[in-house]
């Protein structure tokens, strides 16, 4: 059974952050997006436990823009979930900014395996794939499938989303992991 991931925002998000969350959840087939409202971390932990979700992703803000991605694992005693990773978002390009007005909901998404990664870069890319539950593949994609192309300039990852025809469909973003990848 596939265990989904829950995506939400920090409290009172800007329109740009809400749009980023909508676009991110539309390209992550195993994700469920909720409006946070006044839900506490304890409430969110209860939800991910009740619905047997794998993890919680909270998109935070910096000056009205998506500013961080916090990854939480559920804690069985209905306390606050445990933060496992945090990424700083350096920049975001939303679909509208890329000239894409179509609504997108994908059946599958993959991480495209690039041959140019060194050992450390590959650890970061594998961590990204693991956190977002995305398998690696270089196979030909079918309709309604896409891939993440991750360019590495450590400690920053450029994340681009392309459809099966090789067209950039967004959202695109730059991530910097907070801390070190073991």
Backbone bond lengths (Angstrom), bond angles and torsions (degrees), N, CA, C in turn:
res aa  C-N    CA-C-N  psi(-1)  N-CA   C-N-CA  omega(-1)  CA-C   N-CA-C  phi
1 X - - - 1.454 - - 1.526 109.92 -
2 X 1.303 115.63 133.52 1.458 121.14 179.07 1.522 109.02 -79.27
3 X 1.323 115.54 127.91 1.458 120.95 177.48 1.521 108.41 -98.74
4 X 1.321 118.25 117.02 1.463 120.26 -177.32 1.526 112.61 -72.73
5 X 1.329 114.54 167.21 1.458 121.09 172.20 1.529 107.79 -110.84
6 X 1.311 115.76 145.16 1.459 121.88 -178.87 1.523 108.34 -99.34
7 X 1.326 116.49 130.54 1.464 121.66 178.53 1.515 108.80 -118.33
8 X 1.326 115.39 131.84 1.454 120.68 176.46 1.526 108.71 -149.76
9 X 1.313 115.92 -174.48 1.470 120.75 -176.85 1.517 110.21 -114.24
10 X 1.317 114.50 172.69 1.454 119.06 165.36 1.531 105.35 -71.58
11 X 1.287 117.33 174.59 1.470 119.18 -176.55 1.524 111.35 -69.96
12 X 1.341 114.64 145.26 1.461 123.79 176.10 1.533 112.83 52.25
13 X 1.335 117.70 60.87 1.470 120.33 -177.83 1.528 112.30 -75.32
14 X 1.316 115.26 156.02 1.464 121.25 174.80 1.532 109.34 -74.46
15 X 1.313 116.67 166.42 1.470 121.00 177.77 1.524 110.55 -60.56
16 X 1.318 117.52 -38.77 1.471 121.47 -179.26 1.538 110.57 -63.46
17 X 1.317 117.26 -40.71 1.464 120.60 178.23 1.521 110.27 -68.15
18 X 1.331 118.14 -41.92 1.471 120.56 177.41 1.526 110.61 -61.14
19 X 1.318 117.24 -40.17 1.465 120.82 178.40 1.525 110.41 -64.92
20 X 1.329 117.65 -42.63 1.467 120.53 177.97 1.531 110.58 -60.15
21 X 1.323 117.38 -43.62 1.465 121.28 178.94 1.530 110.21 -61.94
22 X 1.332 117.40 -44.24 1.471 120.75 177.94 1.521 111.08 -59.74
23 X 1.324 116.56 -44.95 1.464 120.35 -178.02 1.528 111.43 -69.28
24 X 1.327 117.14 -40.75 1.457 120.35 178.98 1.528 110.17 -63.98
25 X 1.318 117.57 -45.60 1.470 119.68 -179.31 1.530 111.30 -66.86
26 X 1.328 118.08 -27.06 1.471 119.94 179.33 1.532 112.60 -71.75
27 X 1.335 117.44 -22.11 1.472 119.75 178.39 1.530 112.35 -101.42
28 X 1.315 117.61 -2.09 1.468 121.80 176.33 1.528 107.81 -109.28
29 X 1.335 117.67 96.25 1.470 120.52 -173.99 1.527 114.80 -58.59
30 X 1.317 118.48 -29.60 1.460 120.84 -178.03 1.528 111.91 -96.66
31 X 1.327 116.24 34.58 1.465 118.93 -178.78 1.524 110.49 -121.14
32 X 1.320 113.96 152.06 1.458 122.08 175.13 1.517 106.35 -127.76
33 X 1.319 115.96 128.73 1.460 121.68 -178.02 1.521 108.36 -103.75
34 X 1.342 115.61 135.65 1.462 119.23 173.43 1.521 109.35 -130.58
35 X 1.319 114.63 154.21 1.457 120.55 172.44 1.522 106.96 -82.09
36 X 1.316 115.96 126.99 1.465 119.54 -173.22 1.520 112.93 -73.31
37 X 1.311 117.49 -42.70 1.458 119.36 -177.08 1.512 111.07 57.66
38 X 1.331 117.15 -125.24 1.458 121.71 -178.43 1.526 112.76 -102.09
39 X 1.335 116.96 15.11 1.465 119.73 -179.07 1.530 110.86 -64.90
40 X 1.316 115.62 132.53 1.467 121.21 177.23 1.525 108.91 -84.03
41 X 1.332 116.14 171.81 1.463 119.61 174.61 1.526 110.88 -61.31
42 X 1.321 117.26 -35.47 1.461 120.93 177.42 1.532 110.62 -63.57
43 X 1.349 116.26 -41.72 1.467 120.49 177.87 1.527 110.54 -62.44
44 X 1.340 116.27 -43.24 1.462 120.48 179.57 1.524 110.81 -64.88
45 X 1.330 117.23 -38.86 1.463 121.29 176.81 1.531 109.90 -61.67
46 X 1.333 116.83 -42.24 1.461 121.59 178.17 1.535 110.10 -59.57
47 X 1.326 117.19 -43.64 1.472 121.56 -179.24 1.528 111.14 -63.02
48 X 1.341 117.03 -46.31 1.465 118.13 -177.82 1.530 111.40 -68.52
49 X 1.319 117.48 -29.85 1.463 119.66 175.18 1.532 111.09 -73.74
50 X 1.320 116.65 -45.81 1.468 121.21 -177.17 1.532 111.52 -59.82
51 X 1.326 116.82 -40.39 1.460 120.74 -176.63 1.528 112.71 -100.15
52 X 1.334 116.07 15.05 1.466 122.46 175.15 1.536 112.20 52.93
53 X 1.330 115.96 47.87 1.459 121.22 178.46 1.516 109.35 -88.59
54 X 1.314 115.13 152.75 1.463 120.14 -175.53 1.519 112.84 -76.05
55 X 1.335 116.22 -41.16 1.464 119.52 -176.95 1.507 110.56 -161.17
56 X 1.316 114.13 171.55 1.452 123.40 179.80 1.522 107.93 -119.86
57 X 1.323 116.09 134.30 1.461 121.98 175.57 1.525 107.40 -119.64
58 X 1.332 115.53 122.34 1.465 120.87 177.77 1.522 107.88 -112.06
59 X 1.325 115.72 126.60 1.462 121.95 176.87 1.532 107.24 -96.02
60 X 1.321 115.59 116.01 1.460 121.56 179.02 1.511 111.13 -96.98
61 X 1.312 115.86 175.00 1.469 121.38 -175.07 1.512 112.77 -122.07
62 X 1.329 113.28 157.97 1.456 122.00 169.31 1.524 106.51 -142.94
63 X 1.314 116.55 113.77 1.467 123.20 -179.77 1.530 112.19 53.44
64 X 1.329 116.73 44.65 1.456 121.51 175.20 1.514 115.39 80.79
65 X 1.322 117.68 1.86 1.462 122.02 178.69 1.522 109.49 -116.47
66 X 1.339 117.07 154.88 1.462 118.34 173.54 1.529 108.24 -55.62
67 X 1.336 117.14 125.64 1.461 120.09 -172.87 1.519 115.33 -122.05
68 X 1.341 116.88 -18.88 1.464 119.07 179.24 1.524 109.44 -159.87
69 X 1.314 114.32 157.60 1.456 122.56 173.44 1.520 106.16 -123.76
70 X 1.321 116.19 117.61 1.460 121.86 178.56 1.520 108.64 -106.83
71 X 1.326 115.81 131.78 1.458 122.51 -178.42 1.524 108.13 -108.51
72 X 1.327 117.10 126.31 1.455 122.32 -179.35 1.528 110.67 -122.64
73 X 1.318 115.51 144.82 1.460 122.61 172.96 1.526 107.89 -106.85
74 X 1.349 117.72 144.74 1.462 119.49 -179.05 1.525 112.13 -68.40
75 X 1.322 114.78 150.05 1.466 123.01 174.97 1.533 106.53 -115.69
76 X 1.309 116.77 129.21 1.475 122.17 -172.12 1.528 115.04 -62.83
77 X 1.319 118.75 -24.77 1.464 119.37 -175.07 1.534 113.48 -86.69
78 X 1.321 117.77 15.66 1.463 123.78 178.48 1.522 113.09 61.69
79 X 1.311 116.48 25.83 1.455 121.97 173.97 1.531 107.14 -86.37
80 X 1.313 117.41 -163.04 1.460 121.04 174.55 1.525 108.80 -67.44
81 X 1.345 117.27 142.79 1.462 118.62 176.52 1.530 109.98 -68.79
82 X 1.325 115.78 160.77 1.464 121.30 -177.06 1.530 110.08 -91.64
83 X 1.354 115.90 124.43 1.464 119.72 177.86 1.521 108.49 -74.53
84 X 1.341 116.00 126.76 1.459 119.57 -179.37 1.531 112.18 -105.23
85 X 1.323 117.53 -35.34 1.467 120.83 -179.84 1.519 109.50 -147.63
86 X 1.323 114.29 157.90 1.453 120.48 172.64 1.520 108.74 -141.26
87 X 1.326 114.94 131.37 1.460 121.77 175.60 1.520 108.14 -111.59
88 X 1.316 116.81 141.41 1.463 122.28 170.88 1.533 106.08 -93.40
89 X 1.325 116.35 130.87 1.466 120.81 176.80 1.521 107.36 -93.86
90 X 1.337 116.03 115.41 1.466 120.19 -178.60 1.524 112.69 -84.28
91 X 1.318 117.41 -32.77 1.464 120.21 177.77 1.517 109.19 -160.56
92 X 1.332 115.47 157.11 1.463 122.20 180.00 1.523 108.37 -137.84
93 X 1.331 116.53 138.01 1.465 122.21 170.31 1.528 106.29 -119.51
94 X 1.329 115.53 110.43 1.460 120.90 -179.79 1.528 110.13 -80.95
95 X 1.326 116.52 164.59 1.476 120.71 -177.19 1.524 112.11 -57.19
96 X 1.314 116.88 -43.75 1.467 120.50 -179.47 1.531 110.06 -57.87
97 X 1.332 116.43 -39.35 1.466 120.73 179.74 1.531 111.66 -71.26
98 X 1.338 116.42 -21.48 1.470 120.97 176.41 1.528 111.77 -90.96
99 X 1.337 116.77 1.25 1.463 121.04 179.93 1.521 113.12 81.10
100 X 1.330 117.73 22.94 1.465 122.06 -178.94 1.521 108.26 -110.89
101 X 1.336 115.44 120.78 1.463 119.78 -178.98 1.523 112.59 -109.20
102 X 1.333 117.40 -2.05 1.468 121.26 -177.44 1.517 110.98 -76.59
103 X 1.333 115.18 145.15 1.465 120.13 169.81 1.517 107.08 -80.00
104 X 1.313 116.34 139.39 1.460 120.61 -176.11 1.522 108.70 -128.30
105 X 1.322 115.40 133.76 1.467 121.61 170.71 1.521 105.41 -140.76
106 X 1.325 115.80 117.37 1.458 121.06 -173.07 1.515 112.19 -95.06
107 X 1.320 114.33 148.97 1.464 121.01 174.76 1.529 109.80 -81.92
108 X 1.330 116.82 -41.55 1.466 122.19 179.44 1.521 109.72 -143.30
109 X 1.321 115.16 152.78 1.464 121.32 172.49 1.518 107.90 -141.64
110 X 1.317 114.93 148.56 1.454 121.50 -177.68 1.517 109.31 -132.19
111 X 1.320 116.22 164.82 1.458 121.60 168.55 1.518 105.32 -100.99
112 X 1.312 115.71 124.77 1.456 119.75 178.91 1.527 108.73 -76.25
113 X 1.307 115.67 126.06 1.473 121.85 -178.56 1.529 108.78 -79.80
114 X 1.315 115.95 114.84 1.461 120.29 176.75 1.523 108.64 -95.92
115 X 1.304 116.21 144.41 1.465 119.89 -177.11 1.520 112.72 -82.72
116 X 1.316 118.27 -13.61 1.455 120.63 -173.95 1.521 115.75 -85.90
117 X 1.338 118.56 3.28 1.464 119.66 -179.15 1.520 110.62 -73.03
118 X 1.346 115.80 137.19 1.466 118.23 169.20 1.534 107.39 -84.84
119 X 1.316 117.51 -179.91 1.468 121.65 -173.93 1.527 112.43 -60.27
120 X 1.335 116.88 -44.39 1.465 120.83 -178.65 1.532 110.77 -68.24
121 X 1.332 117.45 -42.71 1.460 120.78 178.44 1.523 110.57 -60.77
122 X 1.321 116.15 -41.43 1.461 120.53 -179.74 1.534 110.81 -62.21
123 X 1.334 117.76 -36.38 1.477 120.46 176.72 1.528 110.36 -60.91
124 X 1.328 117.47 -43.58 1.461 121.52 179.91 1.529 110.96 -65.52
125 X 1.320 116.80 -43.82 1.461 120.81 -179.47 1.528 110.04 -65.56
126 X 1.329 117.73 -41.24 1.469 121.20 177.79 1.525 110.52 -64.61
127 X 1.329 117.58 -37.81 1.455 120.68 177.12 1.526 110.01 -62.56
128 X 1.322 117.32 -45.75 1.467 121.56 177.56 1.529 110.09 -56.36
129 X 1.333 116.27 -48.50 1.470 121.20 -179.12 1.524 111.29 -62.04
130 X 1.313 116.72 -40.16 1.473 121.31 -179.65 1.522 111.15 -67.16
131 X 1.314 117.09 -44.97 1.465 121.21 -178.19 1.522 110.67 -61.76
132 X 1.322 116.69 -44.53 1.458 120.29 -176.50 1.524 113.39 -92.32
133 X 1.361 116.43 5.99 1.464 122.42 176.63 1.529 111.97 57.82
134 X 1.326 116.21 50.99 1.459 121.24 -177.78 1.518 109.17 -119.03
135 X 1.333 118.12 122.54 1.467 119.97 178.32 1.530 111.74 -75.78
136 X 1.331 115.97 159.10 1.460 122.17 174.10 1.528 108.52 -85.68
137 X 1.335 116.26 144.56 1.460 120.37 174.91 1.515 109.59 -165.50
138 X 1.321 115.55 144.08 1.467 121.57 170.93 1.515 110.69 -119.18
139 X 1.326 117.19 11.49 1.463 121.62 -179.95 1.519 110.37 -69.22
140 X 1.336 114.99 164.47 1.458 119.80 174.35 1.523 108.72 -67.85
141 X 1.308 115.52 135.96 1.455 120.46 -177.84 1.517 111.05 -88.63
142 X 1.316 115.35 151.55 1.454 122.37 176.28 1.528 108.43 -94.61
143 X 1.333 115.24 175.42 1.460 119.72 174.42 1.517 109.42 -58.25
144 X 1.307 116.04 146.49 1.463 122.89 177.96 1.537 112.17 67.28
145 X 1.334 117.06 23.85 1.457 122.12 173.78 1.526 108.34 -124.29
146 X 1.318 115.73 156.21 1.463 120.68 -178.44 1.516 109.13 -150.14
147 X 1.327 114.84 177.03 1.455 118.59 177.74 1.524 110.58 -142.88
148 X 1.339 113.88 150.86 1.455 121.80 171.11 1.521 106.86 -89.19
149 X 1.303 116.71 127.83 1.452 122.29 170.70 1.524 105.39 -104.46
150 X 1.325 115.63 118.87 1.461 120.22 -175.74 1.513 108.83 -113.36
151 X 1.329 114.61 115.15 1.456 120.89 176.55 1.515 107.70 -99.00
152 X 1.299 115.79 135.09 1.452 119.83 -173.97 1.519 111.56 -110.72
153 X 1.313 115.21 129.91 1.454 123.63 170.07 1.527 103.91 -138.28
154 X 1.343 114.85 69.82 1.463 120.78 -169.35 1.515 112.24 -47.90
155 X 1.305 114.70 139.91 1.464 129.69 9.32 1.521 114.15 -88.92
156 X 1.324 119.13 19.35 1.459 123.09 -177.01 1.526 109.81 -106.98
157 X 1.341 115.11 139.42 1.463 121.79 173.45 1.526 108.10 -115.26
158 X 1.336 116.45 127.46 1.463 121.51 171.61 1.514 106.98 -92.27
159 X 1.322 116.85 120.95 1.457 122.10 -176.52 1.522 108.44 -111.49
160 X 1.333 116.38 118.49 1.461 123.39 -179.90 1.521 108.21 -121.29
161 X 1.339 117.04 145.45 1.460 121.45 -179.59 1.532 108.66 -115.62
162 X 1.350 115.36 126.95 1.462 122.02 179.94 1.522 109.97 -123.93
163 X 1.344 116.17 145.07 1.467 119.30 177.23 1.529 110.11 -85.90
164 X 1.338 116.75 -176.21 1.459 121.53 -176.44 1.528 113.02 -65.94
165 X 1.319 118.25 -15.56 1.469 121.83 177.44 1.524 112.22 -95.36
166 X 1.334 117.56 3.39 1.456 121.62 179.76 1.514 114.26 81.78
167 X 1.340 117.12 15.70 1.464 121.69 179.34 1.533 109.17 -92.65
168 X 1.327 115.93 132.64 1.459 121.31 177.64 1.525 108.21 -67.42
169 X 1.354 116.60 120.37 1.458 120.90 -177.31 1.529 113.08 -114.27
170 X 1.343 117.10 -2.48 1.450 121.37 176.22 1.517 113.87 62.88
171 X 1.297 118.02 174.55 1.450 125.72 -0.87 1.526 111.26 -75.38
172 X 1.315 116.22 150.36 1.463 122.10 175.72 1.526 107.89 -108.44
173 X 1.333 115.82 142.15 1.457 118.17 -179.02 1.520 110.50 -155.10
174 X 1.335 114.38 158.70 1.476 122.72 176.88 1.510 108.00 -110.62
175 X 1.329 115.36 129.40 1.463 121.37 -178.57 1.513 110.91 -119.86
176 X 1.309 114.41 143.61 1.465 120.71 170.58 1.518 106.10 -127.79
177 X 1.327 116.55 122.76 1.465 118.83 -179.30 1.507 109.24 -75.38
178 X 1.314 115.45 137.90 1.456 121.26 177.62 1.527 106.14 -87.90
179 X 1.302 117.49 121.47 1.458 120.89 -176.54 1.519 110.20 97.48
180 X 1.323 116.18 -167.86 1.461 121.54 -175.78 1.518 109.92 -115.76
181 X 1.325 116.04 147.63 1.455 121.80 175.59 1.505 107.81 -91.73
182 X 1.321 116.31 126.54 1.474 119.69 -178.00 1.504 109.62 -86.66
